């Protein structure tokens, strides 16, 4: 997999970013898009048809695709994704992001979400829509869908909100299911993209019921990976071991920052790099400029200011599976 020498983005490129649908439609900060582009210039500069294993995928599509350019994604998600609700979301594409969209029937089974102190199903249409708009603003600001929005608004709806804000043609979308999971396919940037949603915990990547559904991949990414890896190391089951097992030769691991202070984030990154470098991995780095811009943009978020966007990247040795 080729590497790429970065140059600072020029004015023309920044104009291009600001006109991208997911940026223009308020889903992704322009600074976040620039940061994601910086990673793609390193890991997929020729825009090849790469495969991605994405742990804790949630409803994220825009940033995953912009970061990697992948055409095949294996999305690991512990939260159940309902095939019928996905179909319903597609059938209501035109109103999916409006207050006319009606919540799926399973709403009544959702846990209490602290919105004006009431259960979501008991809220007025206006209050529910305000909660929805808040979720979009928070996603753009922090870079990830908070679990309470995935629970409270349905992960299926938020997947389709991402697709719509990315400018996807609904006529290009197909949804199928089989024993492996749910298959979602669509056209984006003149290429067919396919996601297989596999119901599993990212901590279970080493188990056969997950591994047997996923072939070797070019890239493995876990946005909350440093926090998960620290937790699993205490149990003798390291996330890095699992991700390494999925990678092709020369494959890449992208792992996301933990929640914590600047020092805690820095220490977790250093531990990860020390661990992977000892295995022969090469550290990959994006230029300082897009990192600086995102750090300035998220400085007010305190202990989660790196959590939703910052990635550590390493590349596996070519001489080892």
N, C-alpha and C positions, 0 to 999 in steps of 0.2 A: 504494500500500500504506500503510495508516494507521499513525501512530505513537501511542504510548501513554504517558501520564504515570504513573510508578510511585509507589506508596506502599509503605512497609515492610510486610512480611507480618505479619498479626496471628496470634494464638494459634490461632484456628480453622483458618487456612490451613496452619499448620505441622502441626497434627494431621492434616489431609487428606494432606499430603505423606508423613508417616510411615506412613500406611495404604495408600499406593500399592503395588501388588504388587511392582514392581521394587525398591522401597526395603525393604519388609517382607521380601522374599525374599533380601536381601543382595547384590543386583547393583549397586545405585546408592546412594551415600551420600545421606542426606537433604539435606545441604548442596549436593551436586551437583545434585540434583533442583530445589532452590530456585533455584540459579543458572540452570539450564536454563529454568525457568519464567519467570525474569526476562527472558530473551531472547525467549521466545515472546510475552510481554506487549508487547514492542516491535515485533516483526516480524510477528506474526499474532494480534493481540488479539481478533479476531472469530472465530478458529478457522475460517478459510476453507480451501478445498481448494487448497492451494498445491503447487507442484512444486519439487523439490530435486535439484540435482546435488551428489553427495557423493563427493569424491575421497578415495581411500584408505579406503574404507568398512569394510573388514575384516568383523568380525562385529557391529559396532555397529548397534543398532536403537533401543534404549530412549532413549538420550540424543539421537539425531538426531530422533526423533519428538517428544520432550518439548521440545526446543529450538525446533522449527519448526512442529510440527503438520501437517507435509506429508502429503498423501495419495498422491503419486506421487514416488518416489525413483529417480534414475538413479545407481546405485552403481558407481563406478569402482574396480576391484580387480585388481592385477597377479597376485595369488595365484590359481591355478586353483580354481574352485568346481565340484565334480562333481555333476551332475544326479542320478545314481543314488545317490550318498551322501546327498544331501538327501532323496530319497525314502525311503531306509532310515532316516534319522533320524526322519522323520515317522512311519514305521511302528513305531518303537520309542520313541515319545513318553513313555510311562509310565516308562521306565527310562533316558532320555537323560542324566539327572543322577545316576545311581547307578553303583555298581561292577558292575552286571549288564550295562551297555551294552558291547558288543563293538566293538573298533576296526575301522574299515573295512580291507579287504584291502590298500589302498595303504599302510598303516602301514609295511610292510617297505621301502618306497622312501623313507621320510622320512630327512632328514639327522639326524646324531647330535644329540641334545639333552642337555645336561649335567644329567642327573638321576641322581644316585648313580653317575655315571661310566659309565652303560650306555646302549646304544641302547634307545629306547622299546619296541620290540617284545619285547625280552628281559626287561623288568621284570615283576615279579609283578603280579597284579591289584590287590593292596593298594597297591603302590608307584605304579602308574599312577593309581589313584583319589586317592591323596594329592597327586599332581601336578595332577590335575584340581581338587581342592578348593583347592589353592594358587593356581591360575589365577583362580578366582572371587574369592578374597580380594584378590588383586592387582588385578584389574579394578575392584573396588569402591574400593580404596584409591587407585589412580592415575588411574582414569577411562578407561582404554583397555586393550585386549587386547594384551599384549606379543607380538611376532612369534613368539617361541619357543612360546607357547601355541597360536597360530593354526597353526603348523607341526606341533607335537607332538601336539595333541589333535584336529586337523582343524577347519578354519574352518567346515565344514558343521555339525559338532556344536555349536560355540559359537554359531552363528546360532540353532539350535533351543533351546539353553540360554537365550539371551536371550528368545526368544518365550515359553518356558515361565515364566520368572521375571517376565515382563511380564503374566502372567495371560491370555494369548491362548488362545482356545478352539481346540484342534487340529482340530475339525471345520470351522472356518472357513478352514483353510489349504489353498491350492492351489499346485502347482509345475508350471510348464510351461517349454518352451524353444523358441526359434526362431533364426533367423540373427543376431538382435541380441544374444542372450544368454539368461540364465535369468531367468524371471519367478516371483517369489514374492509371493503375495497372502494377506491375512489381515484379520480384523476386530480393531480396537483402539480402545477408547473410542468405540464406536458408529459407527465409520466404516471403510470398506474402505481398506486401505493396500496399495499395490503397489510392489514394488521390482524394477527391471530391473538385474540384475548384468551389467556389461559388463567383459569381460576386457581390461584395458588399464592402462598405467602413467599415473599422474596427470600426469607430465611430458609425455605425448603428447596432452593435451587439445586442442591446436591442430591435430592431424592429422585429415584427413577421415574415416578409418576409425572415429574416435570421434564426431566432430561430427555425422556423418550419422545416428547412432543416437539423438541427443538433441535434442529441440526446445528452443526458448528456455524458460528456467526463471525462477521467481520468486526462488529463493535458490540460491546456490552456496556450498558449505562444504567446507573442507579442514582437518581437525583438526591436521595437522602442517604447515600451509601456510606459515608464516613461514620455517621451515627450508628447505622446498622452493623457495620463491620466492627466497631468498638464493642457493641453489645454482644455480638456473636463470638468474638475472640474470648470473652469470659466463659463461654460455654464450650470452647474447643472446636467451634465450627466457624471458620472465618469466611466471610463473604468473598474475599479475594480468591480463595481456593476454588470456590464454586464458579466464579466468573472465568477464571483461568481455564477451567475445564471445558467451557463452551467455545472458547476462541479458536479461530483458525491461526495458522502461523502468521506472524506479523499483525495479528489482530490488536484492537485497541480497547482499553478500559477507560470509561469516563465515569467518575464518581463524584457525587455532589457533597457540598460542604455540610458540616454538622450545625446544629443550633448552639450558640454560645458566644462568648466574648471573642474579640479579635485574637487574643492569645490562644484560647481554646481551639478556635478554627485553624490557626496557624500550626499548632502542635499536632492536631489530627491529620492535617495535610502532610506535615513532615514525617509522621509515623507511617502514613500510607506510602509515601514515596520511598522511604527507607526500606519498607517491606518489599515493595515491588522491584526496586533497584537491585536488591539482594538476589532476586530471582532472574536477573538479566534483563528486566524491562527498561526501556528508555523513556525518560520523562519528556512529555510534550508540553509546550508552553505557547500561549497566545501572547500577542504584544501587550505592553503595559497600558496603552491608551484606552482600549475598550474596557479593561478591568477598572481603571481609574474612573471612567465615566459611570459605570454601574455602581461602584462604591460610593460615589458622590450622590447618586440618585437614590440609593437605599440607606444612606447613613442614618436616617431617622427611625429605622426599623429595629434598632438596638440588637438584641441577640438573634434575630432572624434576618439580619441584613444581608448575609451571604447565602442563606439556606436555600432560597428558591432559584438561584441562578448560577452560582460559582461552581466550576468543575475543575477537578484534577484529571489530567490525562496521561496515560502511559501506553507504550507500545510493546507488544510481546516480541521476543527474539524470533528471527526468521528460521532458526535452526531447531526450534522446539515446537511440538504440537501443544 
